[in-house]
Amino acid sequence: MLTASELALLGRLDLVYRRPQSGLYAGERRSPRSARSPEFSDFRPYVHGDDFRQVDWRAYARLERLVLRLYVAEEEACLNLLLDTSASMGLGQPPKWVAARRLAAALTFLGLAAMDRVQIGTLGGARLPPLRGRDGVARAWAFLEGLALEGRVGPGDLQRRRWTRPGLTVVISDFLPDGASSGGVEAAESAAQAWTVPLADLASRRQETVLWQVLAPDEERPTISGDVRLVDVESGAVRELTITPGLVDEYARALAAHREGLARAARAAGGRFASSSSADDLETMMLAGLQAGLVRRG
C-alpha cells in the first residue's frame, strides 16, 4: 500500500502519546511504572523490601544513607484505528477512500514499528485482532485492502466499540453528516456536536481520541454552478438547487464551522483534530499529523 520511499519517510517519524502507557509487554513507550532500563529517571530513599541491586552505592558513600536509582519503564502502547466505511467515503476526486486507507496503513506501520499493540477496525463493526511487531504489517495492509464501503455510520457507532486497555484511538472519516447539503452554519455546528458524547465516553474509558478528517478538493472548494440535481449517496435523498456564488460562500462557512466544531469536541475530550485532503501525498498527510501533535520526528 506504500512505496519504499514512503516507508523511508515513516522511518523518521513516530507517534505521540500524551499519556504514559501501561502495557502487558515491553515496548518503546514511557510507562508510569518504574523499572530497570537504560534511561535514568530519579532517586528515592530506600525502604524495607526494595531491591538492593538498585541501591546507588556511590550516593551512599557521600550521603551515608541508602537511596535507589529509578529508571523509566518502556512498555507497549495500544493504538486503535477506526475507518469510516460509509458510501460518502467513495466520493471525491481523487476518492477519499483511497487516501483514508493509505493514511491508516501509514499509522499502522508507525505503531507496529514501535512495538505498539495495534488494532484496526471500522465504525461499522469489522475488526482485525490486535497485532504487534513489524511482522503484522502485511496482515494489517491485507485487511485494509479487503475493506469495502457499506451503509451509513455515525457518531453512535463509535460508542459501540469496546477497547479493553487505555490507548490512542484514531478515527479516520470525512465526518459529513446526513443532510450536509442543507441547514447552513447552525446545522453544521450541530452535526459536529453529535460527536461530543461518544468522545467523552471514550475518554472515560481512558482512550485518547484523534479525529482525522479526510475531504476531497472538490468538497473543500466546489466548482459546480447553475441548476443542479444533487443525490445523497447514502440516503438517496434528492435536492434540486441553483448554485450561486453566495450559496458556495455559505457552504464554505458551514464547512469551516463544522470543522471547528469537530476540533472543539475533540479538545473537550482531551483529544486532537487533524485534517488532510485526498489529493495529498503521504508527506503532506504526515505534516498534518505533525501540526496536530499526533506525529513527531524520531
Contacts in CASP RR format, 6 or more apart in sequence:
PFRMAT RR
TARGET T0000
AUTHOR 0000-0000-0000
METHOD contacts of the structure
MODEL  1
MLTASELALLGRLDLVYRRPQSGLYAGERRSPRSARSPEFSDFRPYVHGD
DFRQVDWRAYARLERLVLRLYVAEEEACLNLLLDTSASMGLGQPPKWVAA
RRLAAALTFLGLAAMDRVQIGTLGGARLPPLRGRDGVARAWAFLEGLALE
GRVGPGDLQRRRWTRPGLTVVISDFLPDGASSGGVEAAESAAQAWTVPLA
DLASRRQETVLWQVLAPDEERPTISGDVRLVDVESGAVRELTITPGLVDE
YARALAAHREGLARAARAAGGRFASSSSADDLETMMLAGLQAGLVRRG
1 101 0 8 1.000
1 102 0 8 1.000
1 105 0 8 1.000
1 141 0 8 1.000
1 144 0 8 1.000
1 145 0 8 1.000
2 10 0 8 1.000
2 102 0 8 1.000
2 105 0 8 1.000
2 106 0 8 1.000
2 109 0 8 1.000
2 282 0 8 1.000
6 106 0 8 1.000
6 282 0 8 1.000
7 109 0 8 1.000
9 282 0 8 1.000
9 283 0 8 1.000
9 286 0 8 1.000
10 106 0 8 1.000
10 109 0 8 1.000
10 110 0 8 1.000
10 113 0 8 1.000
10 282 0 8 1.000
10 286 0 8 1.000
11 113 0 8 1.000
11 298 0 8 1.000
12 297 0 8 1.000
12 298 0 8 1.000
13 110 0 8 1.000
13 286 0 8 1.000
13 295 0 8 1.000
13 296 0 8 1.000
13 297 0 8 1.000
13 298 0 8 1.000
14 110 0 8 1.000
14 114 0 8 1.000
14 295 0 8 1.000
14 296 0 8 1.000
14 297 0 8 1.000
14 298 0 8 1.000
15 77 0 8 1.000
15 79 0 8 1.000
15 107 0 8 1.000
15 110 0 8 1.000
15 111 0 8 1.000
15 114 0 8 1.000
15 116 0 8 1.000
15 168 0 8 1.000
15 294 0 8 1.000
15 295 0 8 1.000
15 296 0 8 1.000
16 293 0 8 1.000
16 294 0 8 1.000
16 295 0 8 1.000
16 296 0 8 1.000
17 29 0 8 1.000
17 77 0 8 1.000
17 167 0 8 1.000
17 168 0 8 1.000
17 208 0 8 1.000
18 208 0 8 1.000
19 166 0 8 1.000
19 167 0 8 1.000
19 208 0 8 1.000
20 29 0 8 1.000
20 30 0 8 1.000
20 31 0 8 1.000
20 32 0 8 1.000
21 29 0 8 1.000
21 30 0 8 1.000
21 31 0 8 1.000
21 75 0 8 1.000
21 76 0 8 1.000
21 77 0 8 1.000
21 78 0 8 1.000
21 166 0 8 1.000
21 167 0 8 1.000
22 31 0 8 1.000
22 32 0 8 1.000
22 33 0 8 1.000
22 75 0 8 1.000
22 166 0 8 1.000
23 31 0 8 1.000
23 75 0 8 1.000
23 76 0 8 1.000
23 77 0 8 1.000
23 78 0 8 1.000
23 117 0 8 1.000
23 165 0 8 1.000
24 75 0 8 1.000
24 76 0 8 1.000
25 75 0 8 1.000
25 76 0 8 1.000
25 115 0 8 1.000
25 117 0 8 1.000
25 132 0 8 1.000
26 74 0 8 1.000
26 75 0 8 1.000
26 76 0 8 1.000
26 115 0 8 1.000
27 74 0 8 1.000
27 75 0 8 1.000
27 76 0 8 1.000
27 77 0 8 1.000
27 114 0 8 1.000
27 115 0 8 1.000
27 116 0 8 1.000
28 74 0 8 1.000
28 76 0 8 1.000
28 114 0 8 1.000
28 115 0 8 1.000
28 116 0 8 1.000
29 74 0 8 1.000
29 75 0 8 1.000
29 76 0 8 1.000
29 77 0 8 1.000
29 114 0 8 1.000
29 116 0 8 1.000
30 72 0 8 1.000
30 73 0 8 1.000
30 74 0 8 1.000
31 72 0 8 1.000
31 73 0 8 1.000
31 74 0 8 1.000
31 75 0 8 1.000
33 73 0 8 1.000
33 75 0 8 1.000
34 41 0 8 1.000
34 70 0 8 1.000
34 71 0 8 1.000
34 72 0 8 1.000
34 73 0 8 1.000
35 71 0 8 1.000
35 72 0 8 1.000
35 73 0 8 1.000
36 54 0 8 1.000
36 71 0 8 1.000
37 71 0 8 1.000
37 72 0 8 1.000
37 73 0 8 1.000
37 74 0 8 1.000
38 71 0 8 1.000
39 71 0 8 1.000
39 72 0 8 1.000
39 74 0 8 1.000
40 69 0 8 1.000
40 70 0 8 1.000
40 71 0 8 1.000
40 72 0 8 1.000
41 70 0 8 1.000
41 71 0 8 1.000
41 72 0 8 1.000
42 70 0 8 1.000
43 56 0 8 1.000
43 59 0 8 1.000
43 67 0 8 1.000
43 68 0 8 1.000
43 69 0 8 1.000
43 70 0 8 1.000
44 67 0 8 1.000
44 68 0 8 1.000
44 70 0 8 1.000
45 65 0 8 1.000
45 66 0 8 1.000
45 67 0 8 1.000
45 68 0 8 1.000
46 55 0 8 1.000
46 65 0 8 1.000
46 66 0 8 1.000
46 67 0 8 1.000
46 68 0 8 1.000
50 68 0 8 1.000
51 68 0 8 1.000
54 68 0 8 1.000
54 69 0 8 1.000
54 70 0 8 1.000
55 66 0 8 1.000
55 67 0 8 1.000
55 68 0 8 1.000
55 69 0 8 1.000
56 67 0 8 1.000
56 68 0 8 1.000
56 69 0 8 1.000
59 67 0 8 1.000
60 66 0 8 1.000
60 67 0 8 1.000
76 115 0 8 1.000
76 116 0 8 1.000
76 117 0 8 1.000
76 132 0 8 1.000
77 111 0 8 1.000
77 114 0 8 1.000
77 116 0 8 1.000
77 117 0 8 1.000
77 167 0 8 1.000
77 168 0 8 1.000
78 116 0 8 1.000
78 117 0 8 1.000
78 118 0 8 1.000
78 119 0 8 1.000
78 130 0 8 1.000
78 163 0 8 1.000
78 165 0 8 1.000
78 166 0 8 1.000
78 167 0 8 1.000
78 168 0 8 1.000
79 107 0 8 1.000
79 108 0 8 1.000
79 111 0 8 1.000
79 116 0 8 1.000
79 117 0 8 1.000
79 118 0 8 1.000
79 119 0 8 1.000
79 167 0 8 1.000
79 168 0 8 1.000
79 170 0 8 1.000
80 118 0 8 1.000
80 119 0 8 1.000
80 121 0 8 1.000
80 161 0 8 1.000
80 163 0 8 1.000
80 167 0 8 1.000
80 168 0 8 1.000
80 169 0 8 1.000
80 170 0 8 1.000
80 207 0 8 1.000
81 104 0 8 1.000
81 107 0 8 1.000
81 108 0 8 1.000
81 118 0 8 1.000
81 119 0 8 1.000
81 120 0 8 1.000
81 121 0 8 1.000
81 169 0 8 1.000
81 170 0 8 1.000
81 172 0 8 1.000
82 121 0 8 1.000
82 122 0 8 1.000
82 123 0 8 1.000
82 158 0 8 1.000
82 161 0 8 1.000
82 169 0 8 1.000
82 170 0 8 1.000
82 171 0 8 1.000
82 172 0 8 1.000
83 100 0 8 1.000
83 101 0 8 1.000
83 104 0 8 1.000
83 120 0 8 1.000
83 121 0 8 1.000
83 122 0 8 1.000
83 123 0 8 1.000
83 144 0 8 1.000
83 147 0 8 1.000
83 172 0 8 1.000
83 173 0 8 1.000
84 100 0 8 1.000
84 122 0 8 1.000
84 123 0 8 1.000
84 153 0 8 1.000
84 171 0 8 1.000
84 172 0 8 1.000
84 173 0 8 1.000
84 174 0 8 1.000
84 175 0 8 1.000
85 122 0 8 1.000
85 123 0 8 1.000
85 124 0 8 1.000
85 126 0 8 1.000
85 147 0 8 1.000
85 148 0 8 1.000
85 149 0 8 1.000
85 150 0 8 1.000
85 151 0 8 1.000
85 153 0 8 1.000
86 123 0 8 1.000
86 149 0 8 1.000
86 150 0 8 1.000
86 151 0 8 1.000
86 152 0 8 1.000
86 153 0 8 1.000
86 154 0 8 1.000
86 173 0 8 1.000
86 234 0 8 1.000
87 149 0 8 1.000
87 150 0 8 1.000
87 151 0 8 1.000
87 152 0 8 1.000
87 233 0 8 1.000
87 234 0 8 1.000
88 96 0 8 1.000
88 174 0 8 1.000
88 176 0 8 1.000
88 233 0 8 1.000
88 234 0 8 1.000
89 95 0 8 1.000
89 96 0 8 1.000
89 97 0 8 1.000
89 100 0 8 1.000
89 149 0 8 1.000
89 173 0 8 1.000
89 174 0 8 1.000
89 214 0 8 1.000
90 96 0 8 1.000
90 97 0 8 1.000
90 149 0 8 1.000
90 233 0 8 1.000
91 216 0 8 1.000
91 219 0 8 1.000
91 233 0 8 1.000
92 216 0 8 1.000
92 217 0 8 1.000
92 218 0 8 1.000
92 219 0 8 1.000
92 278 0 8 1.000
93 216 0 8 1.000
93 217 0 8 1.000
93 218 0 8 1.000
93 278 0 8 1.000
94 216 0 8 1.000
94 278 0 8 1.000
94 279 0 8 1.000
95 216 0 8 1.000
95 278 0 8 1.000
96 174 0 8 1.000
96 214 0 8 1.000
96 215 0 8 1.000
96 216 0 8 1.000
96 278 0 8 1.000
97 149 0 8 1.000
98 278 0 8 1.000
99 214 0 8 1.000
99 276 0 8 1.000
99 277 0 8 1.000
99 278 0 8 1.000
99 279 0 8 1.000
99 280 0 8 1.000
99 285 0 8 1.000
100 172 0 8 1.000
100 173 0 8 1.000
100 214 0 8 1.000
100 278 0 8 1.000
101 144 0 8 1.000
101 145 0 8 1.000
101 147 0 8 1.000
102 282 0 8 1.000
102 285 0 8 1.000
103 172 0 8 1.000
103 212 0 8 1.000
103 214 0 8 1.000
103 276 0 8 1.000
103 285 0 8 1.000
104 120 0 8 1.000
104 144 0 8 1.000
104 172 0 8 1.000
105 140 0 8 1.000
105 141 0 8 1.000
105 144 0 8 1.000
106 282 0 8 1.000
106 285 0 8 1.000
106 286 0 8 1.000
107 170 0 8 1.000
108 118 0 8 1.000
108 120 0 8 1.000
108 137 0 8 1.000
108 140 0 8 1.000
108 141 0 8 1.000
108 144 0 8 1.000
109 137 0 8 1.000
110 295 0 8 1.000
111 118 0 8 1.000
112 118 0 8 1.000
112 131 0 8 1.000
112 132 0 8 1.000
112 133 0 8 1.000
112 134 0 8 1.000
112 136 0 8 1.000
112 137 0 8 1.000
112 140 0 8 1.000
113 133 0 8 1.000
113 134 0 8 1.000
115 132 0 8 1.000
115 133 0 8 1.000
116 132 0 8 1.000
117 130 0 8 1.000
117 131 0 8 1.000
117 132 0 8 1.000
117 165 0 8 1.000
118 130 0 8 1.000
118 131 0 8 1.000
118 132 0 8 1.000
118 140 0 8 1.000
119 127 0 8 1.000
119 128 0 8 1.000
119 129 0 8 1.000
119 130 0 8 1.000
119 131 0 8 1.000
119 163 0 8 1.000
120 127 0 8 1.000
120 128 0 8 1.000
120 131 0 8 1.000
120 140 0 8 1.000
120 143 0 8 1.000
120 144 0 8 1.000
121 127 0 8 1.000
121 128 0 8 1.000
122 147 0 8 1.000
122 153 0 8 1.000
123 153 0 8 1.000
123 154 0 8 1.000
123 157 0 8 1.000
123 158 0 8 1.000
123 171 0 8 1.000
123 173 0 8 1.000
124 150 0 8 1.000
124 153 0 8 1.000
124 157 0 8 1.000
125 157 0 8 1.000
125 160 0 8 1.000
125 161 0 8 1.000
126 147 0 8 1.000
128 139 0 8 1.000
128 140 0 8 1.000
128 143 0 8 1.000
131 139 0 8 1.000
131 140 0 8 1.000
151 234 0 8 1.000
152 178 0 8 1.000
152 234 0 8 1.000
152 235 0 8 1.000
154 177 0 8 1.000
154 194 0 8 1.000
155 194 0 8 1.000
155 195 0 8 1.000
155 197 0 8 1.000
155 198 0 8 1.000
156 198 0 8 1.000
158 171 0 8 1.000
158 195 0 8 1.000
158 198 0 8 1.000
158 199 0 8 1.000
158 201 0 8 1.000
158 202 0 8 1.000
159 197 0 8 1.000
159 198 0 8 1.000
159 201 0 8 1.000
159 202 0 8 1.000
161 169 0 8 1.000
162 205 0 8 1.000
163 169 0 8 1.000
163 202 0 8 1.000
163 205 0 8 1.000
163 207 0 8 1.000
166 205 0 8 1.000
166 206 0 8 1.000
166 207 0 8 1.000
167 206 0 8 1.000
167 207 0 8 1.000
167 208 0 8 1.000
168 207 0 8 1.000
168 208 0 8 1.000
168 209 0 8 1.000
168 210 0 8 1.000
169 202 0 8 1.000
169 207 0 8 1.000
169 208 0 8 1.000
169 209 0 8 1.000
169 210 0 8 1.000
170 209 0 8 1.000
170 210 0 8 1.000
170 212 0 8 1.000
170 294 0 8 1.000
171 209 0 8 1.000
171 210 0 8 1.000
171 211 0 8 1.000
171 212 0 8 1.000
172 212 0 8 1.000
172 214 0 8 1.000
173 211 0 8 1.000
173 212 0 8 1.000
173 213 0 8 1.000
173 214 0 8 1.000
174 213 0 8 1.000
174 214 0 8 1.000
174 215 0 8 1.000
174 219 0 8 1.000
175 192 0 8 1.000
175 195 0 8 1.000
175 211 0 8 1.000
175 213 0 8 1.000
175 258 0 8 1.000
175 262 0 8 1.000
176 219 0 8 1.000
177 191 0 8 1.000
177 194 0 8 1.000
178 232 0 8 1.000
178 234 0 8 1.000
178 235 0 8 1.000
179 187 0 8 1.000
179 232 0 8 1.000
179 235 0 8 1.000
179 237 0 8 1.000
180 188 0 8 1.000
180 191 0 8 1.000
180 258 0 8 1.000
181 230 0 8 1.000
181 232 0 8 1.000
181 239 0 8 1.000
181 241 0 8 1.000
182 239 0 8 1.000
183 254 0 8 1.000
184 250 0 8 1.000
184 251 0 8 1.000
184 253 0 8 1.000
184 254 0 8 1.000
185 250 0 8 1.000
185 253 0 8 1.000
185 254 0 8 1.000
185 257 0 8 1.000
187 254 0 8 1.000
188 254 0 8 1.000
188 255 0 8 1.000
188 257 0 8 1.000
188 258 0 8 1.000
189 257 0 8 1.000
189 258 0 8 1.000
189 261 0 8 1.000
191 258 0 8 1.000
192 257 0 8 1.000
192 258 0 8 1.000
192 259 0 8 1.000
192 260 0 8 1.000
192 261 0 8 1.000
192 262 0 8 1.000
192 264 0 8 1.000
192 265 0 8 1.000
193 261 0 8 1.000
193 265 0 8 1.000
195 211 0 8 1.000
195 262 0 8 1.000
195 265 0 8 1.000
195 266 0 8 1.000
196 265 0 8 1.000
196 268 0 8 1.000
196 269 0 8 1.000
199 209 0 8 1.000
199 211 0 8 1.000
199 265 0 8 1.000
199 266 0 8 1.000
199 268 0 8 1.000
199 269 0 8 1.000
199 271 0 8 1.000
200 268 0 8 1.000
200 269 0 8 1.000
202 209 0 8 1.000
202 269 0 8 1.000
203 209 0 8 1.000
203 269 0 8 1.000
203 270 0 8 1.000
203 271 0 8 1.000
208 270 0 8 1.000
208 271 0 8 1.000
209 266 0 8 1.000
209 269 0 8 1.000
209 270 0 8 1.000
209 271 0 8 1.000
209 272 0 8 1.000
210 266 0 8 1.000
210 271 0 8 1.000
210 272 0 8 1.000
210 273 0 8 1.000
210 274 0 8 1.000
210 292 0 8 1.000
210 294 0 8 1.000
211 262 0 8 1.000
211 263 0 8 1.000
211 265 0 8 1.000
211 266 0 8 1.000
211 272 0 8 1.000
211 273 0 8 1.000
211 274 0 8 1.000
212 273 0 8 1.000
212 274 0 8 1.000
212 275 0 8 1.000
212 276 0 8 1.000
212 292 0 8 1.000
212 294 0 8 1.000
213 259 0 8 1.000
213 262 0 8 1.000
213 273 0 8 1.000
213 274 0 8 1.000
213 275 0 8 1.000
213 276 0 8 1.000
214 275 0 8 1.000
214 276 0 8 1.000
214 277 0 8 1.000
214 278 0 8 1.000
215 275 0 8 1.000
215 277 0 8 1.000
215 278 0 8 1.000
216 277 0 8 1.000
216 278 0 8 1.000
216 279 0 8 1.000
217 277 0 8 1.000
217 278 0 8 1.000
217 279 0 8 1.000
219 255 0 8 1.000
220 255 0 8 1.000
220 277 0 8 1.000
221 252 0 8 1.000
222 243 0 8 1.000
222 248 0 8 1.000
222 251 0 8 1.000
224 243 0 8 1.000
225 243 0 8 1.000
225 244 0 8 1.000
225 245 0 8 1.000
225 248 0 8 1.000
226 242 0 8 1.000
226 243 0 8 1.000
226 244 0 8 1.000
227 240 0 8 1.000
227 241 0 8 1.000
227 242 0 8 1.000
227 243 0 8 1.000
228 240 0 8 1.000
228 241 0 8 1.000
228 242 0 8 1.000
228 243 0 8 1.000
229 238 0 8 1.000
229 239 0 8 1.000
229 240 0 8 1.000
230 238 0 8 1.000
230 239 0 8 1.000
230 240 0 8 1.000
230 241 0 8 1.000
231 237 0 8 1.000
231 238 0 8 1.000
232 238 0 8 1.000
241 247 0 8 1.000
259 273 0 8 1.000
259 275 0 8 1.000
262 273 0 8 1.000
263 273 0 8 1.000
266 272 0 8 1.000
266 273 0 8 1.000
267 273 0 8 1.000
272 292 0 8 1.000
272 293 0 8 1.000
272 294 0 8 1.000
273 292 0 8 1.000
274 288 0 8 1.000
274 289 0 8 1.000
274 291 0 8 1.000
274 292 0 8 1.000
274 294 0 8 1.000
275 288 0 8 1.000
276 284 0 8 1.000
276 285 0 8 1.000
276 288 0 8 1.000
277 284 0 8 1.000
280 288 0 8 1.000
286 295 0 8 1.000
289 295 0 8 1.000
290 296 0 8 1.000
290 297 0 8 1.000
END
